[in-house]
């Protein structure tokens, strides 16, 4: 999602629209006002956070959730057990190894696109369909920080910008 500034330059308008966490694996995540993402760990207080995992923070786009809504499903941010729901960035085309910046401080590195969905996940049990296997993105935390809805999210280009 782009817009032009006063000088006519394009500005990335991709952002976080929900921050979510849960205390148990395999459940929907609750939306929170702000989260703390810890380096080489994940979202503080989230069941999926682990220093030994390459899937420390998960993301899904609201555009993916809207696909499910358009098929008649009543789904919302957090329902797919994602930590961050994004808008305006095409997550699934980011190559593994891509670094993304969230807010002022946080840097995440893409480690996996999609996953094997287990039949025990809450959303699969409820509706028999899940988008995480194809459209979920998993990351490792390179630099932690605070994240909240409205924070900008952007791909860090090879030149560091």
C-alpha positions in Angstrom: 0.0 0.0 0.0 1.6 3.3 -1.1 0.7 6.9 -1.1 2.5 10.0 -2.3 4.0 12.6 0.1 4.1 16.3 -0.5 7.2 16.0 -2.6 5.5 13.4 -4.9 7.6 10.5 -3.5 5.9 7.2 -2.8 5.7 6.1 0.8 5.0 2.6 2.1 1.7 2.6 4.1 1.8 -1.1 5.2 1.0 -1.4 8.8 0.1 -3.7 11.7 -3.6 -3.9 12.3 -3.6 -6.4 15.2 -1.1 -7.7 17.8 -2.2 -11.1 19.3 -1.0 -13.6 21.8 -2.3 -16.7 23.6 -1.2 -18.8 26.6 -1.8 -22.1 24.9 -0.7 -23.6 21.6 -3.4 -24.6 19.2 -5.9 -21.9 20.2 -6.9 -18.6 18.8 -4.9 -15.6 20.0 -6.4 -12.6 21.8 -5.9 -9.1 20.4 -3.8 -6.9 22.8 -3.1 -3.2 22.8 0.7 -3.6 22.6 3.1 -6.5 22.6 6.7 -6.9 23.5 8.8 -8.9 21.1 12.0 -10.2 22.6 15.2 -10.8 20.5 15.8 -14.5 19.6 12.6 -15.4 21.5 9.3 -14.1 20.2 6.2 -12.4 21.7 6.5 -12.2 25.5 3.7 -14.1 27.1 2.8 -16.1 23.9 2.8 -19.9 23.9 4.7 -20.1 20.6 7.6 -18.0 21.8 10.9 -20.0 22.1 14.6 -19.4 21.8 14.9 -22.8 20.0 12.3 -22.2 17.3 12.6 -20.6 13.8 8.9 -19.7 14.1 9.1 -17.2 16.9 6.6 -14.6 15.5 3.9 -15.5 13.0 2.2 -13.1 10.6 -0.8 -13.2 8.4 -2.3 -10.5 6.2 -5.8 -9.0 6.7 -6.2 -9.5 3.0 -5.9 -13.3 3.6 -8.4 -13.1 6.4 -10.7 -11.2 4.1 -10.6 -14.0 1.5 -12.1 -16.3 4.2 -14.7 -13.6 5.1 -15.6 -13.4 1.4 -16.3 -17.1 1.5 -18.8 -16.6 4.3 -16.6 -17.4 7.3 -16.8 -15.3 10.5 -13.0 -14.9 11.2 -11.0 -12.1 12.7 -7.3 -11.2 13.5 -5.9 -13.7 16.0 -8.2 -16.5 14.8 -5.4 -18.1 12.9 -3.0 -18.0 15.9 -0.9 -15.3 14.3 1.0 -12.8 16.4 0.8 -9.9 13.9 -2.0 -9.2 11.4 -0.7 -6.9 8.6 -2.3 -4.8 6.0 -0.7 -3.6 2.7 2.3 -5.9 2.5 2.3 -9.0 0.4 3.8 -11.3 2.9 3.7 -14.6 1.0 6.0 -13.3 -1.8 8.8 -12.3 0.6 11.7 -14.7 0.1 12.9 -16.7 3.1 15.7 -14.6 4.6 14.0 -11.3 4.0 14.2 -8.9 6.9 11.2 -6.8 7.8 11.0 -3.8 10.2 8.0 -3.4 12.5 7.5 -0.1 14.3 10.6 1.8 15.5 12.8 -1.0 16.7 11.7 -4.5 15.8 13.4 -6.5 13.0 12.1 -9.9 12.0 13.7 -12.4 9.5 11.4 -14.5 7.4 12.2 -18.2 8.1 9.1 -20.0 6.6 6.1 -19.4 4.4 3.2 -21.6 5.2 3.2 -24.7 7.4 1.5 -28.1 7.8 -1.8 -27.4 9.5 -2.6 -29.9 12.2 -6.3 -31.0 12.5 -6.4 -29.9 16.1 -6.1 -26.2 15.4 -9.1 -24.2 16.7 -10.0 -22.6 13.3 -9.7 -25.9 11.4 -12.0 -27.6 14.0 -14.5 -24.8 13.7 -14.8 -24.3 9.9 -12.7 -27.1 8.4 -10.5 -24.7 6.5 -7.3 -22.8 7.4 -5.2 -20.3 5.5 -2.0 -20.6 7.6 -0.7 -23.5 5.5 -0.3 -21.3 2.4 -0.5 -17.7 3.6 1.1 -17.7 7.1 4.6 -16.3 7.5 6.9 -17.2 10.2 9.9 -15.2 11.5 12.8 -15.2 13.8 13.4 -12.1 16.0 16.6 -10.3 15.0 15.9 -7.2 17.2 13.1 -6.9 19.7 10.9 -4.0 20.6 7.3 -2.9 21.4 4.7 -3.4 18.7 1.1 -2.1 18.4 -1.6 -1.7 15.9 -0.9 1.2 13.5 2.9 0.5 13.5 4.4 0.6 10.0 5.8 -2.6 8.6 8.2 -2.7 5.7 10.6 -4.9 3.9 14.3 -3.9 4.6 16.0 -3.8 1.3 19.5 -5.1 0.7 20.9 -1.6 1.1 19.4 -1.4 4.6 16.5 0.9 3.8 
